[in-house]
């Protein structure tokens, strides 16, 4: 008895399978990328794995994915580390000019000795701001704040916590008493 089998691949069916349109164009291991402006180091991004993926049909652009996490260190004008962001997953949308970090996201400001922990973070490079709309914990040397999100400049210098709670200090400004004259009796 003889049995013959034939197989035919329909390209429409193959292209409709999940994941076919998001296969990496490139994969790089142990990546370290330096960003500079006018010869001055601004940031260094490192990651164990980086994948370049194209989704021309969906959003018109390529993106870089960091499936095993990343670390980005930002430097001041004297090339001293100023701020560090780490996460277990990241994606950099090149045309949209923003980066998204997820899963155990940690921002450290070395000068202020502050640390922010969250599960989701967006870095909008066009607006030069970092923000999150999920629960955050902000740890300072003498206090801990909790919030429903935050917005910050990209160096994590000036920030605002949304719905802050926790134990924190409130500095009360002195009243302007120029109109009150001292009693000279």
C-alpha positions as CSV (number, residue, x, y, z in Angstrom):
1,X,0.0,0.0,0.0
2,X,1.4,3.3,-1.0
3,X,0.3,6.6,0.7
4,X,1.3,10.0,-0.7
5,X,0.9,13.2,1.2
6,X,1.1,16.7,-0.2
7,X,1.6,20.0,1.7
8,X,0.9,23.5,0.5
9,X,1.6,26.7,2.4
10,X,-0.8,29.6,1.9
11,X,1.0,32.8,2.5
12,X,-2.1,34.6,3.8
13,X,-2.5,31.9,6.4
14,X,1.1,32.1,7.4
15,X,1.0,35.9,7.7
16,X,-2.1,35.7,9.8
17,X,-0.4,33.6,12.5
18,X,0.4,35.5,15.7
19,X,3.9,36.7,16.1
20,X,4.9,36.5,12.4
21,X,4.9,40.2,11.9
22,X,6.9,41.0,15.0
23,X,10.0,38.7,14.6
24,X,13.2,40.6,15.3
25,X,15.2,42.0,12.4
26,X,18.3,42.0,14.6
27,X,19.3,40.5,18.0
28,X,22.3,41.8,19.9
29,X,23.7,40.5,23.2
30,X,25.5,42.4,26.0
31,X,24.7,45.7,24.5
32,X,26.1,49.0,25.7
33,X,25.0,52.2,23.9
34,X,26.5,55.6,24.8
35,X,24.6,58.9,24.1
36,X,26.6,62.1,23.9
37,X,26.0,65.7,22.8
38,X,28.9,67.9,21.5
39,X,31.3,65.3,22.8
40,X,29.9,65.2,26.3
41,X,28.6,61.9,27.7
42,X,24.9,62.2,28.5
43,X,23.8,58.6,29.1
44,X,24.8,54.9,28.8
45,X,22.2,52.2,28.2
46,X,23.2,48.6,28.8
47,X,21.1,45.4,28.3
48,X,21.8,41.7,28.1
49,X,19.6,41.3,25.0
50,X,18.3,43.9,22.5
51,X,16.0,43.1,19.6
52,X,15.1,45.4,16.8
53,X,11.6,44.8,15.6
54,X,9.7,46.2,12.7
55,X,5.9,46.7,12.7
56,X,5.5,48.9,9.6
57,X,1.8,47.8,9.1
58,X,0.8,48.6,12.7
59,X,2.5,51.9,13.7
60,X,4.8,52.7,10.9
61,X,8.0,52.1,12.7
62,X,10.7,50.0,14.2
63,X,11.3,49.6,17.9
64,X,13.9,48.2,20.2
65,X,12.9,45.7,22.8
66,X,14.8,44.7,25.9
67,X,13.1,41.5,26.9
68,X,15.6,40.7,29.7
69,X,15.7,44.2,31.1
70,X,18.0,47.2,30.9
71,X,19.9,49.8,32.8
72,X,20.2,53.5,31.8
73,X,22.7,55.8,33.6
74,X,22.4,59.6,33.0
75,X,25.4,61.8,33.6
76,X,25.8,65.4,34.6
77,X,28.0,68.0,32.7
78,X,31.1,66.6,34.5
79,X,30.4,63.0,33.5
80,X,29.4,62.0,37.0
81,X,26.5,59.5,37.3
82,X,23.4,61.5,38.2
83,X,20.4,59.2,37.7
84,X,19.9,55.5,37.0
85,X,16.8,53.7,35.6
86,X,16.6,49.9,35.7
87,X,13.7,47.6,34.7
88,X,13.1,43.9,33.9
89,X,11.6,44.8,30.5
90,X,11.8,47.8,28.2
91,X,10.8,49.0,24.8
92,X,12.1,52.0,22.9
93,X,9.8,53.4,20.2
94,X,12.2,55.2,17.9
95,X,9.8,57.2,15.7
96,X,7.6,58.1,18.6
97,X,10.7,59.2,20.6
98,X,9.7,57.5,23.9
99,X,10.7,54.6,26.0
100,X,8.5,52.4,28.2
101,X,9.8,50.4,31.2
102,X,7.9,47.7,33.0
103,X,8.3,45.2,35.8
104,X,10.3,46.3,38.9
105,X,11.2,49.7,37.5
106,X,13.7,51.6,39.8
107,X,14.9,55.2,39.4
108,X,17.8,56.4,41.6
109,X,18.8,60.0,42.0
110,X,22.4,59.7,43.4
111,X,22.8,63.3,44.5
112,X,19.5,63.4,46.5
113,X,19.8,59.8,47.6
114,X,16.2,59.2,46.5
115,X,14.7,56.0,44.9
116,X,11.4,55.6,43.1
117,X,9.9,52.1,42.6
118,X,7.0,51.4,40.3
119,X,5.8,48.7,37.8
120,X,5.4,51.0,34.7
121,X,7.2,54.1,33.5
122,X,7.2,56.2,30.4
123,X,10.1,58.4,29.3
124,X,9.0,60.9,26.7
125,X,12.1,62.3,25.2
126,X,10.3,64.9,23.1
127,X,8.8,66.5,26.3
128,X,11.9,65.6,28.3
129,X,9.8,64.1,31.1
130,X,9.3,60.8,32.9
131,X,5.9,59.7,34.2
132,X,3.8,56.9,35.6
133,X,0.1,56.4,36.2
134,X,0.4,53.4,38.5
135,X,1.3,53.0,42.2
136,X,4.8,54.3,43.2
137,X,7.0,54.3,46.2
138,X,9.4,57.2,46.7
139,X,12.1,56.6,49.3
140,X,14.1,59.5,50.6
141,X,16.8,59.5,53.4
142,X,14.2,60.6,56.0
143,X,10.8,59.7,54.6
144,X,8.8,57.3,52.4
145,X,6.0,58.5,50.1
146,X,3.4,56.5,48.2
147,X,1.3,57.7,45.3
148,X,-0.9,56.8,42.4
149,X,1.8,58.0,39.9
150,X,4.1,60.8,39.3
151,X,5.6,63.2,36.7
152,X,9.2,64.3,36.6
153,X,11.8,66.0,34.4
154,X,14.1,63.4,32.8
155,X,16.9,63.8,35.4
156,X,14.4,63.1,38.3
157,X,15.3,66.4,39.8
158,X,11.9,68.1,39.9
159,X,8.9,65.8,40.3
160,X,5.3,65.7,41.5
161,X,3.7,62.7,43.2
162,X,0.0,62.1,42.4
163,X,-2.1,61.6,45.6
164,X,0.9,61.4,48.0
165,X,0.5,59.5,51.2
166,X,2.9,58.3,53.9
167,X,5.0,60.0,56.5
168,X,6.7,63.1,55.1
169,X,7.9,66.5,56.2
170,X,6.1,69.7,55.4
171,X,8.1,72.9,55.4
172,X,6.1,75.9,56.3
173,X,7.2,79.1,54.8
174,X,7.7,82.1,57.1
175,X,5.1,84.8,56.8
176,X,6.2,88.2,55.5
177,X,6.2,90.4,58.5
178,X,7.6,93.6,57.0
179,X,4.4,95.5,57.8
180,X,4.5,94.6,61.4
181,X,6.7,96.8,63.4
182,X,8.4,95.5,66.6
183,X,7.1,96.8,69.9
184,X,9.8,99.3,71.1
185,X,8.3,100.2,74.4
